[in-house]
């Protein structure tokens, strides 16, 4: 089981991590092994994309779901 203890705000151009507002905002969400396998498989695919893109192209945004070059997805 994994805990999420951060929220993401999307200001102007830069992504910003912020702590949750209070401990009352913390939640534990139980995920079955099938659900957990999806982002883990995605991480492997993303690693393949990173290696294929090369360090001169890949942007290490620290995100799980990104554009093909590693830049963060920006909801419109």
For each residue, the residues with C-beta under 8 A, 3 or more apart:
1: 28 30 31
2: 31
3: 26 28
4: 27 29
5: 19 20 26
6: 17 18 19 20
7: 17 18 19 20 21
8: 15 16 17 18
9: 15 16 18
10: 15 16 74 75
11: 14 15 16
12:
13:
14: 11
15: 8 9 10 11 61 63 72
16: 8 9 10 11
17: 6 7 8
18: 6 7 8 9
19: 5 6 7
20: 5 6 7 23 25 26
21: 7 24 25
22: 25
23: 20 26
24: 21
25: 20 21 22
26: 3 5 20 23
27: 4
28: 1 3
29: 4
30: 1
31: 1 2 35 36
32: 35 36
33: 36 37
34: 37 38
35: 31 32 38
36: 31 32 33 39 40
37: 33 34 40 41
38: 34 35 41 42
39: 36 42 43 64
40: 36 37 43 44
41: 37 38 44 45
42: 38 39 45 46 64 65
43: 39 40 46 47 64
44: 40 41 47 48
45: 41 42 48 49
46: 42 43 49 50 64 66 70
47: 43 44 50 51
48: 44 45 51 52
49: 45 46 52 53 58 68 70
50: 46 47 53 58 70
51: 47 48 54
52: 48 49
53: 49 50 57 58 68 69 70
54: 51 57 58
55: 58
56:
57: 53 54 69
58: 49 50 53 54 55 69 70
59: 66 69 70 71
60: 70
61: 15 66 70 71 72
62:
63: 15 66 70 72 73
64: 39 42 43 46
65: 42 73
66: 46 59 61 63 69 70 71 72 73
67: 70 71 72 73
68: 49 53
69: 53 57 58 59 66
70: 46 49 50 53 58 59 60 61 63 66 67
71: 59 61 66 67
72: 15 61 63 66 67
73: 63 65 66 67
74: 10
75: 10
76:
